[in-house]
């Protein structure tokens, strides 16, 4: 009948052996600290970075489709009839908003500034995820009655309100617009935004007072779900080509391409960093193996004595494996604390990036660290357990 392995005695013996060379023990554990902390940071950075990009895209709208004229000649530019066709003939389109831009100038505190005038419809707000900070957005009555109203950006409003004679009106192209609200983009559209620092949103029908044709600069469309965005964008492009002499003059872009690119970049960077962290952990494992081999050599006579009085191979094997695991456990624990504390401290300096510390990062970091310790501690443990007791007792 096989005797049980004396776990308590093995733990006590391993603890005493490590304490005898506490300096070497600490230095060896430090290598595991670096490796484990690196692994945790890689996982946290990869997940947080990906979620940050996803949050930016959600702020714009994951279902957003941007339809532009590209090199279309004047006769083939997108118009109001195209907008109606997109809204009624393309399955999967939830909403669509036209955009007609113009660039008047306004004098503020004696300085002439360019203003981006955006003529659009009420659908523009949900499609573009526009936040109305105060006041109201334009509505159907403003379109129907050609009300001279506008919403302006926050910097524009702040500059106007510095004028002691400001009474809630702004004059553009000689037309006096009543400011009914202040807005901002939830986030920009990655270089495709038409909103500038000084922008004003006005009803589309009012813009026709100084841009009388029915052409549209571009259209923002929103698909019913993210899953149908590719099909909807293809259908829109085919519809426009069909309606305009079968010529491909138009650009139909989505944020799914940016999302895919972000995912690939995030995955690539994470893999590279994981390789670096793995190399660090392997180096730490080699360090543990070297230290344990030295320990086995130094304790050869002790091993010989234990085997001569009846110590089982599996007991000696377990004892040296436990020493390797203690080194890994201590280093891994401190490494996890550092790996979690470092990204967590970022929250005290910025709130722009939401740092997420997933449980998988902690579990993975700690598990891999123990596995490295166990793997690289096996060779020294096997060497100790296989020693010939007679030769071990003769060792000087």
C-alpha positions as CSV (number, residue, x, y, z in Angstrom):
1,X,0.0,0.0,0.0
2,X,1.4,3.4,-1.0
3,X,1.9,5.9,1.8
4,X,0.3,9.3,1.5
5,X,2.5,12.3,0.5
6,X,3.1,14.4,3.7
7,X,1.9,17.7,2.2
8,X,2.3,19.8,5.4
9,X,5.8,18.5,6.0
10,X,6.7,19.2,2.3
11,X,5.4,22.7,2.6
12,X,7.4,23.3,5.8
13,X,10.6,21.9,4.3
14,X,10.2,23.9,1.0
15,X,9.5,27.1,3.0
16,X,12.6,26.6,5.2
17,X,14.8,25.9,2.1
18,X,13.7,29.1,0.4
19,X,14.3,31.1,3.5
20,X,17.8,29.9,3.8
21,X,18.5,31.7,0.5
22,X,16.0,34.5,0.8
23,X,17.9,36.9,-1.3
24,X,18.1,34.5,-4.2
25,X,14.4,33.7,-3.7
26,X,13.3,37.3,-4.0
27,X,15.4,38.0,-7.1
28,X,14.1,34.9,-8.8
29,X,10.5,35.9,-7.9
30,X,11.1,39.4,-9.3
31,X,11.5,37.9,-12.8
32,X,8.0,36.3,-12.4
33,X,6.6,39.6,-11.2
34,X,7.7,41.3,-14.5
35,X,6.4,38.5,-16.7
36,X,3.0,38.2,-14.9
37,X,2.5,42.0,-14.8
38,X,3.3,42.2,-18.5
39,X,0.8,39.5,-19.3
40,X,-2.0,41.1,-17.3
41,X,-1.3,44.5,-18.9
42,X,-1.3,43.1,-22.4
43,X,-4.8,41.6,-21.9
44,X,-6.2,44.7,-20.2
45,X,-4.7,47.0,-22.8
46,X,-6.0,44.9,-25.7
47,X,-9.5,44.6,-24.3
48,X,-9.7,48.3,-23.2
49,X,-8.3,49.6,-26.4
50,X,-10.8,47.6,-28.5
51,X,-13.7,48.7,-26.3
52,X,-12.6,52.3,-26.6
53,X,-12.7,52.2,-30.4
54,X,-16.0,50.4,-30.3
55,X,-17.4,53.1,-28.0
56,X,-16.3,55.8,-30.4
57,X,-17.9,54.1,-33.3
58,X,-21.1,53.5,-31.3
59,X,-21.1,57.2,-30.6
60,X,-21.2,57.9,-34.3
61,X,-23.6,55.1,-35.0
62,X,-22.7,51.5,-35.9
63,X,-25.5,51.5,-38.4
64,X,-24.4,54.7,-40.2
65,X,-24.1,54.8,-44.0
66,X,-22.6,57.9,-45.7
67,X,-23.6,58.6,-49.3
68,X,-21.6,61.2,-51.1
69,X,-21.3,62.6,-54.7
70,X,-17.6,61.9,-55.2
71,X,-16.9,63.0,-58.8
72,X,-20.5,63.2,-59.9
73,X,-21.2,66.0,-62.5
74,X,-23.8,68.6,-61.6
75,X,-26.5,66.8,-63.6
76,X,-25.9,63.6,-61.7
77,X,-25.5,64.9,-58.1
78,X,-27.7,63.4,-55.4
79,X,-31.0,65.1,-55.1
80,X,-34.2,65.1,-53.0
81,X,-35.8,62.5,-55.2
82,X,-32.8,60.2,-54.5
83,X,-33.3,60.7,-50.8
84,X,-37.0,59.7,-51.1
85,X,-36.1,56.6,-53.2
86,X,-33.6,55.5,-50.5
87,X,-36.1,55.9,-47.8
88,X,-38.9,54.0,-49.6
89,X,-37.2,51.6,-52.0
90,X,-34.2,50.2,-50.1
91,X,-35.1,47.5,-47.5
92,X,-33.4,47.8,-44.2
93,X,-33.2,51.6,-44.1
94,X,-34.4,52.9,-40.8
95,X,-34.0,56.7,-41.5
96,X,-32.1,59.0,-43.7
97,X,-31.2,62.7,-43.5
98,X,-29.9,65.0,-46.3
99,X,-27.1,67.5,-45.7
100,X,-26.6,70.7,-47.8
101,X,-23.6,72.8,-46.6
102,X,-22.7,76.4,-47.2
103,X,-19.9,78.5,-45.7
104,X,-20.9,82.1,-44.9
105,X,-18.8,84.4,-42.8
106,X,-19.7,86.2,-39.6
107,X,-17.9,89.0,-37.7
108,X,-17.4,88.2,-34.0
109,X,-15.6,90.7,-31.8
110,X,-14.3,92.4,-35.0
111,X,-12.9,89.2,-36.4
112,X,-14.4,87.6,-39.5
113,X,-14.9,83.8,-39.0
114,X,-16.1,81.2,-41.3
115,X,-19.3,79.3,-40.4
116,X,-20.4,75.9,-41.6
117,X,-24.1,76.2,-42.4
118,X,-25.8,72.7,-42.4
119,X,-29.2,72.5,-44.0
120,X,-31.0,69.3,-43.0
121,X,-34.1,67.7,-41.6
122,X,-35.2,66.5,-38.2
123,X,-34.0,63.0,-39.0
124,X,-30.4,64.4,-38.8
125,X,-30.4,64.3,-35.0
126,X,-31.0,60.6,-34.4
127,X,-29.1,59.4,-37.5
128,X,-26.0,61.4,-36.6
129,X,-26.4,61.0,-32.8
130,X,-26.4,64.8,-32.2
131,X,-26.7,65.8,-28.6
132,X,-28.8,68.9,-27.9
133,X,-27.2,70.5,-24.9
134,X,-30.0,73.1,-24.5
135,X,-33.0,74.2,-26.4
136,X,-34.7,72.2,-29.1
137,X,-33.8,70.6,-32.4
138,X,-35.5,71.7,-35.7
139,X,-38.9,69.9,-36.3
140,X,-41.3,69.4,-39.2
141,X,-43.0,72.7,-38.5
142,X,-39.7,74.5,-39.0
143,X,-39.4,72.7,-42.4
144,X,-43.1,73.3,-43.4
145,X,-43.1,77.0,-42.6
146,X,-39.5,77.7,-43.5
147,X,-38.8,79.1,-40.0
148,X,-35.6,81.1,-39.7
149,X,-34.2,79.1,-36.8
150,X,-30.9,77.4,-36.1
151,X,-28.9,75.4,-33.6
152,X,-25.3,76.3,-33.0
153,X,-22.2,74.6,-31.6
154,X,-21.0,75.3,-28.1
155,X,-17.9,77.3,-29.0
156,X,-20.1,79.4,-31.4
157,X,-22.7,80.0,-28.6
158,X,-20.0,81.0,-26.1
159,X,-18.5,83.5,-28.5
160,X,-21.9,85.0,-29.3
161,X,-22.8,85.3,-25.7
162,X,-19.7,87.3,-25.0
163,X,-21.3,90.1,-27.0
164,X,-23.4,92.3,-24.7
165,X,-25.7,93.1,-27.6
166,X,-26.5,89.5,-28.3
167,X,-30.2,88.8,-28.2
168,X,-30.5,85.2,-29.3
169,X,-30.2,85.9,-33.0
170,X,-27.4,85.4,-35.6
171,X,-27.4,86.8,-39.1
172,X,-26.1,84.6,-42.0
173,X,-26.4,85.6,-45.7
174,X,-28.4,88.6,-44.5
175,X,-31.0,86.3,-43.0
176,X,-31.7,86.7,-39.3
177,X,-31.9,83.3,-37.6
178,X,-33.3,82.7,-34.1
179,X,-31.0,80.5,-32.1
180,X,-33.3,77.8,-30.6
181,X,-30.6,75.4,-29.3
182,X,-27.0,74.5,-28.8
183,X,-25.7,71.1,-30.0
184,X,-22.6,69.0,-30.2
185,X,-21.6,65.8,-31.9
186,X,-21.5,62.8,-29.6
187,X,-18.2,62.1,-31.4
188,X,-16.9,62.8,-34.9
189,X,-17.2,60.5,-37.8
190,X,-13.5,59.7,-38.2
191,X,-12.7,62.5,-40.6
192,X,-16.0,62.5,-42.4
193,X,-17.7,65.1,-40.1
194,X,-19.2,68.2,-41.6
195,X,-19.5,69.9,-38.2
196,X,-16.8,72.5,-37.5
197,X,-16.1,74.6,-34.4
198,X,-18.5,77.3,-35.7
199,X,-21.4,75.4,-37.2
200,X,-25.1,76.1,-37.4
201,X,-27.9,73.7,-38.3
202,X,-30.9,75.2,-40.1
203,X,-34.0,73.7,-41.9
204,X,-33.2,72.4,-45.3
205,X,-36.0,74.5,-46.9
206,X,-34.4,77.7,-45.6
207,X,-31.0,76.8,-47.3
208,X,-32.9,76.8,-50.6
209,X,-33.2,80.5,-50.3
210,X,-29.6,80.9,-51.3
211,X,-28.9,77.4,-52.8
212,X,-32.1,77.1,-55.0
213,X,-31.3,73.8,-56.8
214,X,-32.5,70.5,-55.3
215,X,-29.1,68.8,-55.1
216,X,-27.7,67.4,-51.9
217,X,-24.1,67.3,-50.8
218,X,-24.4,64.0,-49.0
219,X,-26.9,61.8,-47.2
220,X,-26.6,60.1,-43.8
221,X,-28.6,56.8,-43.7
222,X,-29.2,54.6,-40.8
223,X,-29.7,50.8,-41.2
224,X,-32.2,48.9,-39.1
225,X,-29.3,46.9,-37.5
226,X,-25.6,46.6,-37.8
227,X,-26.0,43.1,-39.4
228,X,-27.7,44.5,-42.5
229,X,-25.3,47.4,-43.1
230,X,-23.4,45.8,-46.0
231,X,-26.5,44.7,-47.8
232,X,-28.2,48.2,-47.4
233,X,-25.1,50.0,-48.5
234,X,-24.8,47.9,-51.6
235,X,-28.5,48.4,-52.4
236,X,-28.2,52.1,-52.0
237,X,-25.2,52.3,-54.4
238,X,-27.0,50.2,-57.0
239,X,-30.1,52.3,-56.7
240,X,-28.2,55.6,-57.3
241,X,-26.3,54.1,-60.2
242,X,-29.6,53.0,-61.7
243,X,-31.2,56.4,-61.3
244,X,-28.3,58.3,-62.8
245,X,-27.4,57.0,-66.3
246,X,-25.9,53.8,-64.8
247,X,-22.8,55.6,-63.8
248,X,-20.8,54.9,-60.6
249,X,-20.3,58.4,-59.5
250,X,-21.1,57.9,-55.8
251,X,-19.3,57.0,-52.6
252,X,-21.2,54.8,-50.2
253,X,-19.1,54.2,-47.1
254,X,-19.8,52.7,-43.7
255,X,-18.1,52.5,-40.3
256,X,-17.9,48.7,-40.5
257,X,-14.6,49.1,-42.4
258,X,-13.2,51.2,-39.6
259,X,-14.5,48.6,-37.1
260,X,-12.9,45.7,-38.9
261,X,-9.6,47.6,-39.2
262,X,-9.7,48.5,-35.5
263,X,-10.3,44.9,-34.6
264,X,-7.4,43.7,-36.8
265,X,-5.1,46.3,-35.4
266,X,-6.1,45.6,-31.8
267,X,-5.7,41.8,-32.4
268,X,-2.3,42.3,-34.1
269,X,-1.0,44.5,-31.3
270,X,-2.3,42.2,-28.6
271,X,-0.6,39.2,-30.3
272,X,2.7,41.0,-30.5
273,X,2.5,42.1,-26.9
274,X,1.5,38.6,-25.9
275,X,4.6,37.2,-27.6
276,X,6.7,39.7,-25.7
277,X,5.0,38.8,-22.4
278,X,5.5,35.1,-23.2
279,X,9.2,35.6,-23.8
280,X,9.4,37.4,-20.5
281,X,7.7,34.5,-18.7
282,X,9.8,31.9,-20.4
283,X,12.9,33.8,-19.3
284,X,11.5,33.9,-15.8
285,X,10.9,30.1,-16.0
286,X,14.5,29.5,-17.1
287,X,15.6,31.6,-14.2
288,X,13.6,29.4,-11.8
289,X,15.0,26.3,-13.4
290,X,18.6,27.5,-13.1
291,X,18.0,28.4,-9.5
292,X,16.4,25.1,-8.7
293,X,19.2,23.2,-10.4
294,X,21.7,25.1,-8.2
295,X,19.6,24.3,-5.2
296,X,19.5,20.6,-6.0
297,X,23.3,20.6,-6.4
298,X,23.8,22.4,-3.1
299,X,21.4,19.9,-1.3
300,X,22.8,16.7,-2.8
301,X,23.9,15.3,0.5
302,X,20.6,16.3,2.1
303,X,18.8,14.4,-0.7
304,X,21.1,11.4,-0.2
305,X,20.3,11.3,3.5
306,X,16.5,11.5,2.9
307,X,16.6,8.8,0.3
308,X,18.8,6.5,2.6
309,X,16.3,6.7,5.4
310,X,13.4,5.8,3.1
311,X,12.1,9.0,1.4
312,X,10.1,8.1,-1.7
313,X,10.9,9.5,-5.1
314,X,7.5,11.1,-5.4
315,X,8.0,12.9,-2.1
316,X,11.3,14.5,-3.2
317,X,9.7,15.3,-6.6
318,X,6.8,17.0,-4.9
319,X,9.1,18.9,-2.5
320,X,11.1,20.5,-5.3
321,X,8.0,21.2,-7.4
322,X,6.4,22.9,-4.4
323,X,9.5,25.2,-4.1
324,X,9.2,26.1,-7.8
325,X,5.5,26.8,-7.4
326,X,6.1,28.9,-4.3
327,X,8.5,31.1,-6.3
328,X,5.9,31.3,-9.1
329,X,3.0,31.9,-6.7
330,X,4.8,34.8,-4.9
331,X,6.0,36.5,-8.1
332,X,2.7,35.9,-9.8
333,X,0.7,37.4,-7.0
334,X,2.8,40.6,-6.9
335,X,2.8,40.7,-10.7
336,X,-1.0,40.6,-10.8
337,X,-1.3,43.4,-8.2
338,X,1.1,45.6,-10.3
339,X,-0.7,44.6,-13.5
340,X,-4.0,45.6,-12.1
341,X,-2.9,48.7,-10.2
342,X,-1.1,50.3,-13.2
343,X,-4.1,50.5,-15.6
344,X,-6.4,51.3,-12.6
345,X,-4.3,54.3,-11.8
346,X,-5.0,55.7,-15.3
347,X,-8.5,56.5,-14.0
348,X,-7.1,59.2,-11.8
349,X,-5.5,61.0,-14.8
350,X,-8.2,60.7,-17.5
351,X,-11.8,59.7,-17.9
352,X,-11.6,59.7,-21.7
353,X,-10.6,56.0,-21.8
354,X,-12.6,53.5,-19.8
355,X,-10.1,51.0,-18.4
356,X,-11.7,47.5,-17.9
357,X,-9.9,44.9,-15.9
358,X,-11.5,41.6,-16.9
359,X,-11.4,38.6,-14.6
360,X,-9.9,36.6,-17.5
361,X,-6.8,38.8,-17.4
362,X,-6.2,37.9,-13.7
363,X,-7.0,34.2,-14.1
364,X,-4.9,33.9,-17.3
365,X,-1.9,35.8,-15.8
366,X,-1.9,33.7,-12.6
367,X,-2.6,30.4,-14.3
368,X,0.2,30.9,-16.9
369,X,2.6,31.9,-14.2
370,X,2.0,28.8,-12.2
371,X,2.2,26.6,-15.3
372,X,5.6,28.2,-16.2
373,X,6.8,27.5,-12.6
374,X,5.6,23.9,-12.7
375,X,7.0,23.3,-16.2
376,X,10.5,24.7,-15.6
377,X,10.6,23.3,-12.0
378,X,10.0,19.8,-13.3
379,X,13.6,19.1,-14.6
380,X,15.3,20.0,-11.2
381,X,12.7,18.0,-9.3
382,X,13.2,15.0,-11.5
383,X,16.9,15.3,-11.1
384,X,16.6,15.4,-7.3
385,X,14.1,12.4,-7.2
386,X,16.3,10.2,-9.4
387,X,19.6,10.7,-7.5
388,X,21.4,7.6,-6.3
389,X,21.5,7.8,-2.5
390,X,25.0,6.3,-2.3
391,X,26.5,8.7,-4.8
392,X,24.6,11.6,-3.2
393,X,26.1,10.8,0.3
394,X,29.6,10.7,-1.2
395,X,29.1,14.2,-2.8
396,X,31.3,16.9,-1.4
